[in-house]
Amino acid sequence: MRVVIVSGHSGSGRTSALNILEDIGFTAIDNLPLTLLPALIGEYRQAHDPESLQLAIGIDVRNLSTDLSQIEPAVNQLRSADIDVDILFLASDKQQLLRRYSETRRKHPLSSSEISLEQAIDREQQMLNAVEKFADRYIDTSSLSLHQLRETIKQTVAGDSQQLAVLIKSFGFKKGLPIDADFIFDLRCLPNPYWKPELRSFSGCDQPVIDFLSSQSDVAAMSDDIFTFIDRWLPHFGANNRSYLTIAIGCTGGHHRSVFVANQLHQRLAEHHPQVQLLHRDLI
């Protein structure tokens, strides 16, 4: 039996994540109080084949804060009963959450006539600290489209549990570090196509930039070194019961060098590791 607990910031895609899991065969139940979780699972185990049963449980701030603080003992109790439990936490930065609520005109669960939207977001973060710290998988959805979120969940949650899922993410340092990265590689020491006027408007996916960076020996050396390191240690992460790994490749703006090297790394790793996903965070 497998249980995936889905939690996170309101507006970060938690409901979409539950829908995605339901689409791929999970039975999804939203806003379940933690105190009812053992009884619910007991009922499902009696009524279904436990070996094939997959539950996705949504937990958010509509649960009492004292209830959320009990997530660690509740999950440990389930795991001691030989139930495979994963906690998926979806997060987004405050500016993105403010923008999303402004665009959708939806009400935040904690906002009221006395509590502003920004205050509600801050209060929610405090209430969810216990869940976030105990989570098995943290996904930053700030720059993810619904399609990218679907692919991320399918690979890291619903994929072959025997295979390590790898996300390669390019980014620009000027927009901040990706908070979900396990490894960060800094490419700002490499030749920058931005300073060539004829290349500035292109990205690392475009042939003029590809030709320029492919001709730079330092770029080739950096790309080779990153690939060698990751390829060398991926089997060890997989052998240590790790189900996912996020590798962030950064340059100044996230348009040229990081995109080019991330593309190369994705192509080379995909030849040996089947679950490799690519995301260009800051490429517009």
BELJO-V437948 format. One record per backbone hydrogen bond with DSSP energy under -1.0 kcal/mol. NH is the residue of the N-H (numbers start at 0). CO is the residue of the C=O. If there is no record, write none. Layout:
{{NH & CO} {NH & CO}}
//
This chain:
{{1 & 52} {2 & 83} {3 & 54} {4 & 85} {5 & 56} {6 & 87} {8 & 89} {11 & 8} {16 & 12} {17 & 13} {18 & 14} {19 & 15} {20 & 16} {21 & 17} {22 & 18} {23 & 19} {24 & 21} {25 & 20} {26 & 53} {28 & 55} {31 & 57} {35 & 32} {36 & 33} {39 & 35} {40 & 36} {41 & 37} {42 & 38} {43 & 39} {44 & 40} {45 & 41} {46 & 42} {47 & 43} {51 & 48} {54 & 1} {55 & 26} {56 & 3} {57 & 28} {58 & 5} {62 & 59} {67 & 63} {68 & 64} {69 & 66} {70 & 67} {73 & 69} {74 & 70} {75 & 71} {76 & 72} {77 & 73} {78 & 74} {79 & 75} {80 & 77} {81 & 78} {82 & 77} {83 & 0} {85 & 2} {87 & 4} {88 & 136} {89 & 6} {90 & 138} {96 & 92} {97 & 93} {98 & 94} {99 & 95} {100 & 96} {101 & 97} {102 & 98} {103 & 99} {104 & 100} {110 & 107} {111 & 114} {119 & 115} {120 & 116} {121 & 117} {122 & 118} {123 & 119} {124 & 120} {125 & 121} {126 & 122} {127 & 123} {128 & 125} {131 & 127} {132 & 128} {135 & 86} {136 & 86} {138 & 88} {140 & 90} {143 & 140} {148 & 144} {149 & 145} {150 & 146} {151 & 147} {152 & 148} {153 & 149} {154 & 150} {155 & 151} {156 & 152} {157 & 152} {162 & 159} {164 & 242} {165 & 274} {166 & 244} {167 & 276} {168 & 246} {169 & 278} {170 & 248} {172 & 250} {173 & 251} {174 & 171} {175 & 172} {180 & 177} {181 & 245} {182 & 245} {184 & 247} {186 & 249} {189 & 186} {194 & 191} {195 & 192} {198 & 195} {199 & 195} {201 & 198} {203 & 254} {205 & 202} {209 & 205} {210 & 206} {211 & 207} {212 & 208} {213 & 209} {215 & 212} {219 & 215} {220 & 216} {221 & 217} {222 & 218} {223 & 219} {224 & 220} {225 & 221} {226 & 222} {227 & 223} {228 & 224} {229 & 225} {230 & 226} {231 & 227} {232 & 228} {233 & 229} {236 & 232} {237 & 233} {238 & 234} {240 & 237} {241 & 236} {244 & 164} {246 & 166} {247 & 182} {248 & 168} {249 & 184} {250 & 170} {259 & 255} {260 & 256} {261 & 257} {262 & 258} {263 & 259} {264 & 260} {265 & 261} {266 & 262} {267 & 263} {268 & 264} {269 & 265} {271 & 268} {272 & 268} {275 & 273} {276 & 165} {278 & 167} {280 & 169}}
//
